[in-house]
Amino acid sequence: MLLWVFCFSTRIVKLNPFKLVPFLIAGITISLACFFQSHFFTRHFDFFQRLEWVTYDQRVKTAQHFPRPCSTNLAAVFLDEATIKVLEESWPYPRHWHGRLVRELAAQGAKAVGFDIIFGELRPLDSPVNLPDNSTVGSDAFFAAQMQQAGNVILAAESQQQEQNLSLEAKLGRDYQKVFPPPLFATNAMAVGAINAEADADGVLRRAKAFTDDPDRGRFWHMGIILAAKELGLDLDRAVIEHGRVILSSTNGTKRIIPIDNNGFFLIDWALSADDERLTKLSYGMVAMLDEARKTGNPASYREVLDLFRKDSGKTNLLGDSPFHHKLVVVGSKLTGNNLTDRGATPLEKHDYLVSKHWNVANSVITNQFIRASSYPAQFLIILLLGTLSALLTLQLRAVAASISVVLMLLVYVALAFFLFIQYRISIPVILPVFGAALMTHVSMVTYRVRAEQNEKRRIKSVFSKMVSPSIVNEVLKLKTLSLGGARRNITVYFADVRGFTEMTDIHQSRAEEYVRENNLTGAAATRNFDEQAGETLATVNLYLGTIADKIKEHNGTLDKYIGDCVMAFWGAPVENEKHALDCVRAAIASQRAMHLLNQNRALENQQRERENQVRIAAGQRPLDLLPLLSLGSGINSGTVIVGMMGSDAHGLNYTVFGREVNLASRLEGVSARGRIIIGESTFRDLQRDDPPLAATCIELEPEKVKGFRTAVRIYEVPWKIAEESSASATPRSEESIKA
């Protein structure tokens, strides 16, 4: 997987070798998210699964605000507080009351009646029932007889754990003891259905088991499926069980496919709550009253009971004398107390009526609307997709823009997850794709990038802070890509040599030696005198070189290096500059004028020194040396060169340029003599394009045969003494009035 992410990503993003680390980080993060999503991990650790369940429950709740079409023939009969008042009996009720309930529902034409009540054993001590012929029958027998006569009753079977701490396999249904109705009831009922409510590890009921295979009694289905099969005519005995699904068919062509997991469970679509108006509901006690009224044979009495219920409950939609006609009825409890409570947590509520699972399962089968959870391959693909997109956005964009983009992408994904569930009942994972893959990939990569970029910025600053102006350094730091390893760039190179430096050095050396001889200095005194002369010489050349360097930086040039008394600089790298030739020439003009101004100031200083020397000589003191006046020779050329870091980490690196055009600029500096600016033909052409007035002042000279070039090259001189007016915008005001 890591290799796939790396190969896929490198096809989209052009990487330098040092950028491979973020992709390794992304690959590891995405792989971990896939591992945490795997069945192997969730089987042993349910931390992420619990978080996923929270998002799933929220989707279920949100779906309640967007109701879908539901079956219209679902109904419920509740054991409630009103029932206790009406029957005036304590729980458990004598079985004949259940028989009367079955009799009334059958009389109303109910299609099926499912009891969410466990009848685990017979109760012969219940009071007998008096029949119309004055004979009596046991309460259990009466209930069995009514079930046989109705032919539509489904009784409940439940599994109980043999031990509290069972293995996972046991919890999946292999080690269970079944609570099954006694034969008297089971043989007279239409079917026996499972009513197990196996909650997830967090105690919330989200799924149901389609069927349970019992070695003694065979297969029995979930009660909700049996109810739906009764409605649709599905033949449960001919069900086809395949990997991941149960196929149910009928003789009339109806077909239903229930998606199940490896353990036979499927997600319940909680489309109908116990308070849903689309669900027909009556109190157990009210149905018993209807049965009593029906026994009298007085229709008016029967309607009176119905009208009473409509008035008390506001259920005006119960029209006619048979509210349960053609209904699939579930009988369950809404009571609280020992042996009566049947409440638990569902995605909708913490204390929901668990009896609702039956009609919701039946509704899914009838309407053919099932919740389909994404498969493991699909989950891994989602994690890989979101993680990869997050990695690419993080790499391509700056930190803030990348964070905003990733958050927007994840908001869209979460919205998609809600939409798919609400509209199509498709459940896709949220927690690990969003937080495990995308966000963690983004955070990890941003953290690495921030640290790496800080190191890179420090490295860039260390390289360029002394080479270019602070503004250019800031521009360099903003660059998305900076080729320090070597690249071809079209630039302009500038060589400026301080003329007279060698002569000045010789003069200073001679003066120092003469002073030592005249004053008979030896040892430390002589050495100190020579060092003072050397310091003055170095200070002078540094003054001139520093003046040139200042002008180079003022015109956004890159100061390459000092070569003795020569300055090398270039324009067009590391920051691209379309007018690199013009900026370079203007810098050369400014340098010549700055040198001229410096010489004027030093000439004035020399006049002052000459006057002071007269006093010093008269006093027998050593006269002050006159300040040397140096000139500048400049060579400029434009063209394509190689630019990058030269040297090694161990011995030092320098950002520089080299190539034929650099050599030509150096040769032009050699022929520039004193106080002249010589440019190559390519530089002149760029001036014609970018500053025609300045180019018009240039003077073409005789082609020069320079070392290393077979043919003479065309050269031009930039007369900086008269070009000041045409380029005044690039010249400091203190230099504009200089005349030579």
VMD Tcl script that draws the C-alpha trace (Angstrom):
set ca {
  {0.00 0.00 0.00}
  {2.85 2.38 0.85}
  {4.40 1.67 -2.54}
  {1.10 2.30 -4.30}
  {0.60 5.66 -2.56}
  {4.15 6.66 -3.36}
  {3.97 5.70 -7.04}
  {0.56 7.27 -7.53}
  {1.55 10.50 -5.85}
  {4.89 10.94 -7.55}
  {3.14 10.84 -10.89}
  {1.10 13.87 -9.89}
  {3.63 15.87 -7.90}
  {7.15 16.33 -9.22}
  {9.36 15.53 -6.26}
  {12.88 16.33 -5.26}
  {14.52 13.56 -3.23}
  {14.14 15.43 0.08}
  {10.36 15.58 -0.49}
  {9.95 11.81 -0.26}
  {9.66 11.90 3.53}
  {6.16 13.50 3.53}
  {4.92 10.74 1.24}
  {6.37 8.14 3.55}
  {4.53 9.82 6.42}
  {1.30 9.81 4.40}
  {1.74 6.16 3.47}
  {2.30 5.09 7.06}
  {-0.66 7.12 8.34}
  {-3.02 5.79 5.67}
  {-1.85 2.22 6.24}
  {-2.46 2.54 9.97}
  {-5.97 3.86 9.31}
  {-6.66 0.85 7.07}
  {-5.34 -1.47 9.77}
  {-7.54 0.13 12.43}
  {-10.52 -0.29 10.08}
  {-9.79 -3.98 9.50}
  {-11.84 -6.76 11.03}
  {-8.75 -8.09 12.77}
  {-8.33 -4.88 14.77}
  {-12.00 -4.17 15.47}
  {-12.43 -7.74 16.65}
  {-10.01 -7.13 19.51}
  {-10.24 -3.36 20.03}
  {-13.47 -1.42 19.59}
  {-12.30 2.14 20.38}
  {-12.62 3.43 16.82}
  {-15.73 1.33 16.25}
  {-17.43 3.00 19.19}
  {-16.67 6.41 17.73}
  {-18.00 5.22 14.37}
  {-21.20 4.08 16.05}
  {-21.69 7.60 17.40}
  {-21.60 9.03 13.86}
  {-23.86 6.24 12.64}
  {-26.43 6.98 15.34}
  {-26.39 10.64 14.40}
  {-27.13 9.72 10.79}
  {-30.05 7.55 11.95}
  {-31.46 10.43 14.00}
  {-31.04 12.87 11.12}
  {-32.83 10.47 8.79}
  {-35.90 10.76 11.02}
  {-36.35 14.31 9.74}
  {-36.56 13.00 6.17}
  {-39.22 10.25 6.41}
  {-39.35 7.66 3.65}
  {-42.41 5.73 2.44}
  {-43.31 3.03 4.96}
  {-45.63 0.11 5.06}
  {-49.16 1.20 5.95}
  {-50.30 -2.05 7.59}
  {-48.05 -2.15 10.65}
  {-49.63 -1.99 14.11}
  {-48.78 -2.43 17.77}
  {-50.65 -3.46 20.88}
  {-48.96 -2.25 24.04}
  {-49.02 -3.52 27.57}
  {-49.21 -0.16 29.34}
  {-50.52 1.54 32.46}
  {-54.03 1.66 31.01}
  {-53.93 -2.12 30.62}
  {-53.20 -2.61 34.30}
  {-56.19 -0.43 35.19}
  {-58.55 -2.16 32.77}
  {-57.62 -5.77 33.52}
  {-57.20 -5.21 37.24}
  {-54.70 -8.05 37.17}
  {-51.06 -8.22 38.20}
  {-48.36 -9.41 35.84}
  {-47.98 -12.05 34.61}
  {-51.53 -12.12 33.32}
  {-53.41 -15.39 33.07}
  {-52.89 -16.84 29.61}
  {-56.56 -16.55 28.71}
  {-56.13 -12.79 28.39}
  {-53.67 -13.39 25.55}
  {-56.20 -15.78 24.05}
  {-58.87 -13.06 24.13}
  {-56.42 -10.63 22.53}
  {-55.80 -13.11 19.72}
  {-59.55 -13.68 19.33}
  {-60.30 -9.96 19.00}
  {-57.47 -9.29 16.56}
  {-58.58 -12.25 14.45}
  {-62.13 -10.94 14.51}
  {-60.88 -7.60 13.23}
  {-59.05 -9.34 10.39}
  {-55.45 -8.92 11.52}
  {-53.12 -10.62 9.06}
  {-50.53 -11.69 11.64}
  {-49.96 -11.22 15.35}
  {-46.46 -11.40 16.79}
  {-45.97 -11.67 20.55}
  {-42.85 -9.99 21.86}
  {-43.52 -11.88 25.07}
  {-41.77 -15.02 26.22}
  {-44.00 -17.99 27.02}
  {-41.34 -20.29 28.43}
  {-43.52 -22.75 30.33}
  {-47.14 -23.73 30.96}
  {-49.00 -22.33 33.95}
  {-51.64 -24.89 34.98}
  {-52.49 -22.95 38.12}
  {-53.97 -20.04 36.17}
  {-57.71 -19.67 36.67}
  {-59.78 -21.61 34.08}
  {-61.98 -19.98 31.46}
  {-65.75 -20.43 31.37}
  {-67.02 -21.25 27.90}
  {-70.50 -20.34 26.53}
  {-71.67 -23.93 27.05}
  {-70.89 -23.57 30.78}
  {-67.88 -25.84 30.47}
  {-64.41 -24.74 31.52}
  {-61.02 -24.96 29.93}
  {-57.56 -24.28 31.27}
  {-56.06 -20.85 30.66}
  {-53.14 -22.28 28.64}
  {-55.45 -24.46 26.58}
  {-57.72 -21.51 25.85}
  {-54.77 -19.50 24.59}
  {-53.60 -22.43 22.44}
  {-57.07 -22.95 21.02}
  {-57.41 -19.29 20.05}
  {-54.02 -19.39 18.33}
  {-55.03 -22.49 16.40}
  {-58.32 -20.94 15.38}
  {-56.71 -17.63 14.30}
  {-53.87 -19.32 12.43}
  {-51.79 -16.12 12.35}
  {-49.92 -15.98 15.65}
  {-46.14 -15.82 15.92}
  {-44.65 -16.69 19.27}
  {-41.31 -15.58 20.61}
  {-38.15 -17.57 21.15}
  {-35.11 -16.11 22.79}
  {-31.51 -17.12 23.35}
  {-29.94 -16.89 26.78}
  {-26.24 -17.06 27.55}
  {-25.12 -20.02 29.58}
  {-22.38 -17.96 31.24}
  {-21.74 -14.28 31.80}
  {-18.26 -14.21 30.22}
  {-18.52 -15.98 26.90}
  {-16.04 -16.02 24.08}
  {-16.64 -13.96 20.97}
  {-17.78 -17.09 19.13}
  {-20.31 -17.73 21.85}
  {-21.62 -14.20 21.57}
  {-22.11 -14.77 17.86}
  {-24.69 -17.45 18.59}
  {-22.89 -20.77 18.87}
  {-23.06 -21.28 22.62}
  {-26.60 -20.24 23.42}
  {-29.42 -22.02 25.17}
  {-32.77 -21.33 23.50}
  {-35.88 -20.28 25.41}
  {-38.59 -21.91 23.30}
  {-42.37 -21.97 23.76}
  {-43.78 -25.22 25.18}
  {-45.15 -27.66 22.57}
  {-48.78 -26.82 23.38}
  {-48.15 -23.27 22.22}
  {-45.57 -23.90 19.52}
  {-47.70 -26.46 17.68}
  {-50.76 -24.21 17.64}
  {-48.94 -21.04 16.58}
  {-48.33 -20.16 12.95}
  {-44.61 -19.80 13.60}
  {-41.98 -19.19 16.23}
  {-39.78 -16.16 15.71}
  {-36.58 -14.94 17.33}
  {-36.84 -11.77 19.38}
  {-33.22 -11.49 20.52}
  {-31.95 -7.98 21.09}
  {-28.18 -8.30 20.94}
  {-26.77 -4.84 21.53}
  {-23.35 -3.72 20.37}
  {-20.45 -3.33 22.79}
  {-21.63 0.17 23.74}
  {-25.06 -1.17 24.74}
  {-26.97 0.20 21.73}
  {-29.21 -2.06 19.66}
  {-28.43 -1.47 15.99}
  {-28.75 -4.85 14.33}
  {-30.81 -8.00 14.25}
  {-29.99 -11.57 13.36}
  {-31.89 -12.83 10.35}
  {-32.20 -16.41 11.53}
  {-30.92 -18.89 14.08}
  {-30.25 -22.55 13.35}
  {-31.11 -24.83 16.24}
  {-29.89 -28.44 16.05}
  {-33.10 -29.72 17.64}
  {-35.79 -27.44 16.22}
  {-34.25 -26.35 12.95}
  {-34.17 -22.80 11.69}
  {-36.34 -20.06 13.07}
  {-36.37 -16.54 11.70}
  {-36.50 -13.11 13.21}
  {-40.06 -12.20 14.10}
  {-40.00 -9.11 11.88}
  {-39.00 -11.22 8.88}
  {-41.83 -13.68 9.57}
  {-44.32 -10.82 9.71}
  {-43.10 -9.48 6.37}
  {-43.11 -12.96 4.85}
  {-46.75 -13.30 5.82}
  {-47.52 -10.01 4.08}
  {-45.56 -10.73 0.90}
  {-46.11 -14.48 0.68}
  {-42.41 -15.24 0.98}
  {-41.50 -18.90 1.42}
  {-39.01 -18.96 4.29}
  {-38.48 -22.71 3.94}
  {-36.97 -22.15 0.50}
  {-34.69 -19.30 1.51}
  {-31.27 -19.18 -0.14}
  {-28.38 -18.30 2.18}
  {-25.33 -16.96 0.39}
  {-22.24 -15.09 1.48}
  {-23.38 -11.65 2.54}
  {-27.09 -12.06 1.77}
  {-30.33 -13.95 2.31}
  {-32.61 -14.41 -0.71}
  {-36.33 -14.81 -0.05}
  {-38.82 -15.53 -2.84}
  {-42.54 -16.11 -3.25}
  {-44.64 -17.95 -5.78}
  {-45.99 -14.65 -7.16}
  {-42.53 -13.44 -8.14}
  {-41.83 -11.24 -5.15}
  {-38.19 -11.37 -4.13}
  {-36.25 -9.84 -1.25}
  {-32.50 -9.85 -0.66}
  {-31.45 -9.11 2.92}
  {-27.82 -7.99 3.28}
  {-26.14 -9.75 6.21}
  {-22.64 -9.88 7.64}
  {-20.58 -13.01 8.22}
  {-22.52 -13.74 11.41}
  {-25.97 -13.33 9.89}
  {-26.71 -9.87 11.31}
  {-28.15 -6.92 9.43}
  {-28.62 -3.28 10.41}
  {-32.11 -2.27 11.51}
  {-33.65 0.68 9.72}
  {-35.36 2.55 12.56}
  {-37.86 4.19 10.25}
  {-40.88 3.94 12.59}
  {-40.66 4.96 16.22}
  {-43.26 3.89 18.77}
  {-44.84 7.33 18.53}
  {-44.98 7.46 14.75}
  {-48.45 8.44 13.50}
  {-48.13 5.97 10.63}
  {-48.15 3.08 13.10}
  {-51.60 1.92 14.28}
  {-51.48 1.58 18.08}
  {-53.89 0.43 20.79}
  {-53.59 -0.46 24.44}
  {-53.68 -4.15 25.34}
  {-56.43 -3.32 27.79}
  {-58.42 -1.50 25.10}
  {-58.32 -4.56 22.83}
  {-59.47 -6.69 25.78}
  {-62.38 -4.28 26.29}
  {-63.24 -4.59 22.61}
  {-63.28 -8.38 22.98}
  {-65.63 -8.12 25.94}
  {-67.87 -5.74 23.99}
  {-67.85 -8.07 20.99}
  {-68.95 -11.00 23.20}
  {-72.11 -9.10 24.16}
  {-73.17 -9.08 20.53}
  {-74.08 -5.41 20.82}
  {-72.41 -3.38 18.04}
  {-73.26 -0.15 19.80}
  {-71.30 -1.22 22.85}
  {-68.35 -2.12 20.68}
  {-68.38 1.28 18.91}
  {-68.74 2.99 22.27}
  {-65.46 1.45 23.39}
  {-63.76 2.56 20.16}
  {-65.14 6.07 20.49}
  {-63.90 6.21 24.06}
  {-60.43 5.32 22.90}
  {-60.53 7.90 20.09}
  {-61.59 10.57 22.55}
  {-58.98 9.75 25.19}
  {-56.07 9.29 22.81}
  {-56.99 11.66 20.00}
  {-56.60 8.85 17.46}
  {-59.27 10.09 15.09}
  {-57.57 8.23 12.25}
  {-58.89 4.92 13.59}
  {-61.93 4.80 11.33}
  {-64.36 1.92 11.20}
  {-64.93 -0.95 13.57}
  {-61.73 -2.84 12.73}
  {-58.60 -0.67 13.16}
  {-56.41 -3.80 12.84}
  {-57.92 -5.08 9.63}
  {-55.21 -6.58 7.41}
  {-52.55 -5.35 9.86}
  {-49.34 -6.96 10.99}
  {-49.62 -6.57 14.75}
  {-46.78 -6.70 17.26}
  {-47.72 -7.19 20.91}
  {-45.19 -5.83 23.37}
  {-44.62 -3.93 26.56}
  {-44.36 -0.25 27.37}
  {-44.46 -0.91 31.07}
  {-41.65 -0.49 33.57}
  {-40.84 -2.76 36.47}
  {-39.55 -6.24 37.11}
  {-40.26 -8.65 34.24}
  {-42.14 -5.87 32.46}
  {-39.44 -3.53 31.20}
  {-38.49 -3.95 27.57}
  {-36.56 -0.78 27.00}
  {-33.03 -0.15 25.90}
  {-30.75 2.05 23.88}
  {-31.25 2.41 20.14}
  {-29.73 4.92 17.73}
  {-32.84 7.04 18.29}
  {-33.04 7.14 22.08}
  {-31.20 5.94 25.16}
  {-34.42 4.44 26.57}
  {-36.38 3.28 23.57}
  {-39.08 0.63 23.30}
  {-37.24 -2.43 21.99}
  {-40.46 -3.93 20.69}
  {-40.12 -1.46 17.83}
  {-37.37 -3.58 16.29}
  {-39.94 -6.05 15.00}
  {-42.09 -3.70 12.96}
  {-39.00 -1.87 11.69}
  {-37.50 -5.14 10.44}
  {-40.85 -6.04 8.87}
  {-41.05 -2.60 7.26}
  {-37.58 -3.00 5.70}
  {-38.48 -6.34 4.15}
  {-41.90 -5.18 2.94}
  {-40.61 -1.92 1.41}
  {-37.34 -3.54 0.27}
  {-35.36 -0.78 2.00}
  {-32.30 -2.09 3.80}
  {-29.29 -0.40 5.31}
  {-26.23 -1.50 3.41}
  {-22.89 -1.11 5.12}
  {-19.88 -0.63 2.86}
  {-17.64 -3.66 2.44}
  {-14.12 -3.80 3.81}
  {-12.54 -3.28 0.36}
  {-14.75 -0.22 -0.13}
  {-13.81 1.09 3.32}
  {-10.10 0.67 2.57}
  {-10.56 2.40 -0.77}
  {-12.30 5.36 0.90}
  {-9.50 5.65 3.46}
  {-6.88 5.47 0.73}
  {-8.69 8.05 -1.41}
  {-9.23 10.60 1.36}
  {-5.73 10.10 2.74}
  {-4.15 10.53 -0.70}
  {-6.19 13.64 -1.51}
  {-5.28 15.10 1.87}
  {-1.59 14.38 1.22}
  {-1.67 15.98 -2.23}
  {-3.49 19.08 -0.99}
  {-1.02 19.40 1.87}
  {1.93 19.12 -0.49}
  {0.60 21.37 -3.22}
  {-0.73 24.23 -1.09}
  {0.64 26.36 1.67}
  {-0.21 25.36 5.22}
  {-3.25 27.61 5.75}
  {-4.70 27.03 2.29}
  {-4.06 23.29 2.63}
  {-5.80 23.16 6.01}
  {-8.83 25.02 4.68}
  {-8.96 22.76 1.61}
  {-8.68 19.57 3.66}
  {-11.38 20.72 6.09}
  {-13.70 21.62 3.20}
  {-13.02 18.26 1.56}
  {-13.86 16.44 4.78}
  {-17.01 18.49 5.32}
  {-18.12 17.50 1.83}
  {-17.35 13.86 2.64}
  {-19.30 13.96 5.90}
  {-22.21 15.61 4.10}
  {-21.99 12.86 1.49}
  {-22.07 10.21 4.24}
  {-25.27 11.75 5.64}
  {-26.79 12.11 2.18}
  {-26.08 8.49 1.21}
  {-27.63 7.26 4.43}
  {-30.69 9.48 4.34}
  {-31.40 8.99 0.65}
  {-30.19 5.46 -0.04}
  {-29.53 3.93 3.42}
  {-25.89 3.33 2.53}
  {-23.55 3.49 5.50}
  {-19.95 4.47 4.83}
  {-17.27 4.93 7.51}
  {-16.57 8.41 8.84}
  {-14.18 8.31 11.80}
  {-11.13 6.58 10.36}
  {-11.37 8.03 6.82}
  {-11.83 11.56 8.20}
  {-9.77 11.60 11.38}
  {-7.51 8.61 10.96}
  {-6.53 9.01 7.30}
  {-7.21 12.54 6.10}
  {-6.74 14.70 9.20}
  {-3.87 12.71 10.70}
  {-2.13 12.65 7.32}
  {-2.60 16.39 7.00}
  {-1.49 17.16 10.56}
  {1.54 14.86 10.33}
  {2.63 16.26 7.00}
  {2.04 19.87 8.01}
  {4.05 19.30 11.19}
  {6.85 17.84 9.15}
  {6.58 20.59 6.55}
  {6.66 23.35 9.14}
  {9.76 21.90 10.71}
  {11.40 21.12 7.38}
  {10.50 24.53 5.96}
  {11.88 26.26 9.00}
  {15.14 24.40 8.55}
  {15.08 25.17 4.84}
  {14.36 28.84 5.48}
  {17.27 29.03 7.89}
  {19.44 27.36 5.29}
  {18.26 29.73 2.56}
  {18.78 32.74 4.79}
  {22.26 31.57 5.65}
  {23.03 31.26 1.94}
  {21.38 34.43 0.63}
  {21.28 36.93 3.50}
  {24.73 38.23 2.57}
  {24.20 37.86 -1.16}
  {20.98 39.74 -1.81}
  {18.84 42.45 -0.23}
  {16.35 41.50 2.53}
  {13.47 41.99 0.11}
  {14.97 39.43 -2.25}
  {15.52 37.03 0.64}
  {11.82 37.34 1.44}
  {10.96 36.65 -2.18}
  {13.19 33.59 -2.15}
  {11.42 32.28 0.95}
  {8.07 32.64 -0.84}
  {9.16 30.51 -3.79}
  {7.38 27.16 -4.04}
  {10.41 25.60 -5.70}
  {14.00 26.69 -5.44}
  {16.56 24.80 -7.50}
  {19.68 24.86 -5.39}
  {20.95 21.64 -6.89}
  {21.47 23.06 -10.37}
  {19.27 24.59 -13.08}
  {19.56 26.48 -16.36}
  {18.51 30.10 -16.11}
  {18.67 33.15 -18.34}
  {20.50 35.78 -16.30}
  {22.87 38.76 -16.52}
  {26.32 38.56 -14.93}
  {28.28 41.55 -13.62}
  {32.01 41.71 -12.91}
  {33.28 44.93 -11.26}
  {37.00 45.25 -10.65}
  {38.53 47.98 -8.47}
  {41.33 49.49 -10.59}
  {44.50 50.70 -8.87}
  {44.32 48.26 -6.01}
  {47.61 46.54 -6.85}
  {49.39 49.88 -7.31}
  {47.93 51.11 -4.02}
  {49.14 47.98 -2.26}
  {52.66 48.42 -3.59}
  {52.76 52.08 -2.56}
  {51.57 51.30 0.96}
  {54.07 48.49 1.26}
  {56.90 50.75 0.10}
  {55.89 53.48 2.53}
  {55.79 51.03 5.40}
  {59.25 49.71 4.58}
  {60.66 53.21 4.19}
  {59.23 54.28 7.54}
  {60.72 51.24 9.24}
  {64.18 52.00 7.80}
  {64.08 55.67 8.58}
  {63.06 55.06 12.15}
  {65.21 51.97 12.68}
  {62.17 49.93 13.77}
  {62.68 46.27 14.52}
  {60.77 43.34 16.00}
  {57.30 44.02 17.27}
  {57.43 47.71 16.40}
  {58.20 46.97 12.77}
  {55.52 44.29 12.63}
  {52.99 46.67 14.13}
  {53.82 49.28 11.48}
  {53.37 46.78 8.65}
  {50.07 45.58 10.15}
  {48.78 49.15 10.35}
  {49.59 49.70 6.68}
  {47.92 46.39 5.76}
  {44.83 47.35 7.75}
  {44.58 50.69 5.96}
  {44.94 48.96 2.61}
  {42.25 46.40 3.45}
  {39.93 49.08 4.83}
  {40.29 51.05 1.59}
  {39.48 48.15 -0.70}
  {36.61 47.05 1.57}
  {35.20 50.57 1.39}
  {35.14 50.45 -2.41}
  {33.90 46.86 -2.59}
  {31.22 47.56 0.01}
  {30.05 50.58 -1.98}
  {29.64 48.38 -5.07}
  {27.90 45.63 -3.08}
  {25.40 48.14 -1.68}
  {24.42 49.24 -5.18}
  {24.08 45.64 -6.33}
  {21.64 44.87 -3.50}
  {19.77 48.16 -3.99}
  {19.05 47.02 -7.56}
  {17.95 43.53 -6.43}
  {21.04 41.72 -7.61}
  {22.60 38.58 -6.15}
  {26.07 39.19 -4.76}
  {28.01 36.08 -5.73}
  {31.50 36.54 -4.34}
  {34.56 38.74 -3.95}
  {37.49 37.69 -6.11}
  {40.32 39.69 -4.65}
  {39.49 43.29 -5.58}
  {36.71 42.16 -7.93}
  {32.99 41.80 -7.23}
  {30.87 39.20 -9.03}
  {27.07 39.47 -9.08}
  {24.15 38.36 -11.22}
  {20.46 39.06 -11.84}
  {17.67 36.60 -12.71}
  {18.29 34.04 -9.96}
  {17.28 32.82 -7.46}
  {14.23 35.03 -8.09}
  {13.20 35.30 -11.72}
  {13.52 38.78 -13.22}
  {12.43 39.49 -16.77}
  {14.42 42.75 -16.81}
  {17.58 41.31 -15.34}
  {19.81 43.01 -17.94}
  {18.33 46.47 -17.31}
  {18.63 46.14 -13.53}
  {22.22 44.98 -13.86}
  {23.21 47.88 -16.11}
  {21.51 50.37 -13.81}
  {23.40 48.85 -10.87}
  {26.66 49.22 -12.81}
  {25.87 52.89 -13.55}
  {24.97 53.49 -9.92}
  {28.23 51.81 -8.84}
  {30.32 54.01 -11.14}
  {28.61 57.13 -9.83}
  {28.97 56.00 -6.23}
  {32.70 55.41 -6.85}
  {32.98 58.85 -8.42}
  {31.19 60.45 -5.46}
  {33.41 58.52 -3.05}
  {36.52 59.71 -4.87}
  {35.31 63.31 -4.74}
  {34.80 63.05 -0.98}
  {38.21 61.42 -0.53}
  {39.84 64.14 -2.69}
  {38.38 66.75 -0.36}
  {39.67 64.72 2.58}
  {43.13 64.66 0.97}
  {43.14 68.44 0.70}
  {42.44 68.59 4.43}
  {45.22 66.08 5.12}
  {47.73 68.09 3.08}
  {47.05 71.10 5.27}
  {47.38 68.99 8.42}
  {50.61 67.41 7.18}
  {52.29 70.80 6.98}
  {51.65 71.19 10.70}
  {52.71 67.60 11.49}
  {55.99 67.90 9.54}
  {56.79 71.14 11.30}
  {56.21 69.36 14.61}
  {58.42 66.41 13.60}
  {55.50 64.01 13.35}
  {54.85 61.44 10.68}
  {52.65 62.94 7.95}
  {49.27 61.36 7.22}
  {49.05 59.23 4.07}
  {46.83 60.61 1.38}
  {43.75 58.53 0.65}
  {44.08 56.60 -2.60}
  {41.47 57.28 -5.29}
  {40.48 54.09 -7.11}
  {38.41 53.53 -10.24}
  {36.12 50.79 -11.44}
  {36.12 48.60 -14.53}
  {32.85 46.75 -15.31}
  {31.99 43.85 -17.61}
  {28.39 42.70 -18.19}
  {26.93 39.89 -20.25}
  {23.55 38.12 -20.50}
  {22.65 34.57 -21.46}
  {21.77 31.08 -20.29}
  {23.98 29.68 -17.57}
  {23.94 26.97 -14.91}
  {22.99 28.22 -11.48}
  {23.07 26.37 -8.17}
  {25.03 25.47 -5.07}
  {28.70 24.77 -5.63}
  {30.93 23.13 -3.06}
  {30.11 20.65 -0.30}
  {28.49 20.63 3.10}
  {31.79 19.71 4.68}
  {33.83 22.49 3.08}
  {31.24 25.17 2.39}
  {28.64 25.93 -0.25}
  {28.22 28.94 -2.51}
  {25.24 29.83 -4.67}
  {26.86 30.78 -7.95}
  {26.68 30.64 -11.73}
  {29.02 29.28 -14.37}
  {29.11 28.78 -18.10}
  {30.21 30.42 -21.33}
  {28.25 33.63 -20.76}
  {29.84 34.04 -17.31}
  {33.29 33.68 -18.83}
  {32.47 36.34 -21.42}
  {31.35 38.79 -18.73}
  {34.66 38.24 -16.97}
  {36.59 38.85 -20.21}
  {34.63 42.07 -20.86}
  {35.59 43.31 -17.40}
  {39.19 42.72 -18.39}
  {38.93 45.04 -21.42}
  {36.89 47.71 -19.64}
  {39.96 49.61 -18.32}
  {39.20 52.39 -15.79}
  {35.81 53.93 -15.26}
  {34.09 52.12 -18.11}
  {31.07 49.80 -18.41}
  {31.38 47.25 -21.22}
  {28.39 45.08 -22.09}
  {27.90 42.17 -24.47}
  {25.59 42.09 -27.46}
  {22.86 40.04 -25.72}
  {22.74 42.56 -22.86}
  {22.47 45.39 -25.36}
  {19.54 43.65 -27.10}
  {17.74 43.32 -23.77}
  {18.28 47.05 -23.12}
  {16.76 47.87 -26.48}
  {13.67 45.93 -25.44}
  {13.36 47.12 -21.83}
  {14.78 50.69 -21.93}
  {15.25 52.02 -25.48}
  {16.43 55.50 -24.32}
  {19.18 53.94 -22.26}
  {20.14 51.61 -25.11}
  {20.33 54.60 -27.47}
  {23.12 56.13 -25.35}
  {25.28 53.01 -25.64}
  {28.27 53.20 -27.97}
  {29.19 50.18 -30.08}
  {32.94 49.55 -30.00}
  {35.16 47.56 -32.27}
  {34.56 43.84 -31.91}
  {36.88 42.45 -29.30}
  {38.86 39.24 -29.62}
  {38.79 37.79 -26.13}
  {40.46 34.74 -24.69}
  {38.49 31.52 -25.02}
  {36.32 32.71 -27.93}
  {37.18 31.87 -31.52}
  {35.63 34.93 -33.07}
  {35.56 38.54 -32.00}
  {32.51 39.52 -29.98}
  {30.45 42.64 -30.40}
  {30.67 44.93 -27.39}
  {29.10 48.19 -26.27}
  {30.02 50.87 -23.77}
  {27.50 52.43 -21.43}
  {28.54 56.09 -20.93}
  {27.41 56.44 -17.37}
  {28.52 60.10 -17.10}
  {25.89 61.21 -19.64}
  {23.32 58.44 -19.19}
  {22.21 59.70 -15.78}
  {19.32 61.74 -17.12}
  {17.79 58.84 -19.10}
  {17.97 56.54 -16.10}
  {17.45 59.04 -13.32}
  {14.65 56.95 -11.89}
  {17.19 54.33 -10.91}
  {19.79 56.77 -9.53}
  {19.97 58.33 -6.04}
  {19.49 62.11 -6.06}
  {22.89 62.64 -4.40}
  {24.49 61.17 -7.51}
  {22.43 62.92 -10.17}
  {24.49 66.11 -10.10}
  {27.84 64.38 -10.45}
  {29.75 65.55 -13.53}
  {33.06 64.11 -14.56}
}
mol new
graphics top color blue
foreach p $ca { graphics top sphere $p radius 0.5 }
foreach p [lrange $ca 0 end-1] q [lrange $ca 1 end] { graphics top cylinder $p $q radius 0.2 }
display resetview
